[in-house]
């Protein structure tokens, strides 16, 4: 029974991380933000979408806005890449694992608390200009064209945190929720791609949080998403 309980808590803890954001292309330079969790898209509140930006094929910023009423992203022209910033809220670890709730109003014994932030980059086209990061706090940069990846290939990526290569960063993907791979001393890792269709590769960072009095820790996940044919 103890082993089963430990396993269940591990699964619940993992569920905090296995959620990512991407976008789906619509008509007339509009895009729908999507919240992916464990193999399917889930609903979310408009206020969780904190920001969006779009870039052309030369990695130059395009005028971008959010229609919160219709939960859509609008761009001045067709982008090659769209980025999102998403607030996944507060999490409290109690006797039954993690729960998405405010730590200040939680009833029961608290074993841990954290804040979850997610960044996402969706590629529709690619050029060598995208080797340059766009300035996210935690960011994945593909080192080859991800749109040319085939199933069973590996995608080399660079992970940058606060503008510098980040060592020891772990990953999850839409194919592998628990990927036993970390970045090396240069911030580089090679990520396996198992299947075709929409692929999401996320770098996962976890640390103490000193800026928010409600929580003890923070987790940041930053992903890239792209279509594999």
N, C-alpha and C positions, 0 to 999 in steps of 0.2 A: 504493500500500500504506500509506503514512503517513497519508493522509486516512482510509482505512478504519479503521486502528487508532485514530485520534483519535475517530472517530465511535463506535466500540465502547466506548471508555472513557467517553465522554459518556453513552451509554446505561446503562452500569453505574453511573455516579455518580448518574444520575437515579433508578435503581431503589431507592436508599436512601430517597428521599423519597416515592415513589408507593405508600406503604403507610399505611392509616389504620384506626382502630378505630370500631366502632359496635355497636349491640345489636339483637337480634331479639326481639320480644315473644313470650312463651310463655303458658302457662295459670297462673291463680292468682297474678298479680303476680310472675311470674318472667321473667327476661330472659337471653338467651344473648349473651355478648360475641362479637363477630365481628371478624376481622382481614382487611381487604380489601386486595388487592394486584393491580393491573393487570387489573381487570375481573372478578375472582373472589375467593371467600373461601378463605383458607389456614388451616391448622392452626397452633397456637402452644402454648407451655407455660403452664400455669396460673400459674406464678410471675411471668410477665411482666405479668400484670394487677395493678397496684399499688394500685388503689382504684376505688371506684364510689360515686356519690351519685345520689339521685333527688329530683325537685322536683314539687310539685303545680301546678295551673293558675295559682296566685297566686305562683309562684316561691318557695314556701316549702319548706324541706328536709323530706324524708320519711325515716323510719328505713330504712336500707338496709344490707344485708350481702352478703358474697360466700361462696358455697359452693364452695370451691376443689376439693373432691373431685369434684363434678359440674360444675364450671366454670359456675356459674349465679349470677345476681344476684337477690336477693330484696328486695322492698319491702313496707312495712307497708300500703300502699294503692296504687291505680292511679296511676302518675305521668304527668305531661305531658311530662317531660323526664328523661333519664338521662345522666349524665356518667361518663366513664372516664378513668383515668390508666394508661398502658401503657409499659412499658420495652422498647424495640426493640433494646437491647443495644449492644455495641461493634462498630465497623467499622474495618477496616484497608485502606488503599489500597496495593496492591502492583503488580507488573508486569502482572497480569491484571485490574486494576480493584479495586473494593471487595469485601471479603469480611466476612461477619458472624462475627467471631471476637475473642477476647481479645488485645489488643495485646501483652501481656507474654509470650504463648506463641507468637506468630506466627513462622513460619520464613521468612526471606527479607528482601529490601529493603523498608523501610516508607517510603512517600511522604507519607502522611497518616493521622491517626487521629481518630475522633470517637465520641461517645456520642449515641444517638438516643432521644428521649422523645416520646411522642404523647399528646395529649388529644383526647377526642371528646365531642360533645354530640349526642344523638339526640332530635329533637322528635316527639312523638306527638300533642300538642295545642299550641295557642299562644294567648297573650294578651299584651296590651301590657306586662304586668309583666316579660316576658322581655327587655325593652329594657335591664334592669339586669343587669350581669354577675354571675356567681356566684363569681368570684375565682380563676379559673385563671391561671397565670403568663402564658400566652399564650392569648387567648380571642377567638373570633369572635362578634359579636352581630349577628343579622339586624335590619335597620332597618324591614322590613315583615314580614308574616306569610309565612314560607317555605312553609307548607302551601297557600297560595293561588297559588303560582307555577305557571305553565304552561310546557310546552316552548317554547323560543325567547324566553322572557322573560329579564330580568336581575334579579338579587337584589342590592340595595345592602346592604353589610355594614360594620360597624365592627370594627377589630382593636385590641385592647387588650393591652399588654404591661406587666406590673408595675403595673397599675392606671391606665395612661395610654395615650392614643391613639398608635399606632405607625405611623410613616411608613416607606415603602419596603419594606413586607412583600410578598412574592410569594405566589402561589397555585398550587395544583393542584386538579383536580376529578376526579370519576369520568367526566366527559365529556372533559376536556382535562388531560392529565398535565403539559404544559408551557404554562402560561397566561401570555401576555405582558401581565400586568396587575399593578400594584403600588398599595398604598395611598397616598393623597395626604397632605399635611401634617396633615390632621385625622384620619388613620387610616381613611379611608373609601375603598371601592372598589366597583365595580359588576360583579358576576360573572355571565357568561352561563350559562344553563341550557339544555342542548341537547335532552335527552330526558326521557321520563317514567320512572317507577319510582324506586328508591332513588337519591338524589343525595347525594354527599359533596363538600363544599367545604372545603379545608384551607388555612390560612395557614402559611407556611414561614419559620422564623427560623433563621439560621445565625450562629454567633459563636465566638470563642475560648473555651476552657474552662480556667479557672484553678483550679477546685475539685476536679478529678479528676486525679490524677497519671498515670493510664493513657493519657489522650488529650489531643490538642492542641485539638480543637474540639468543639462541641456543636451538634446540630440539634434544634429543637423544632417539631413540627407540631401544630396545633390545628384540629380540624375541627368542622363541624356536618353532620348528616345528617338527611334528611327525605324523605318520599314525595311525588313529583310525579304528579298524576293527569292 
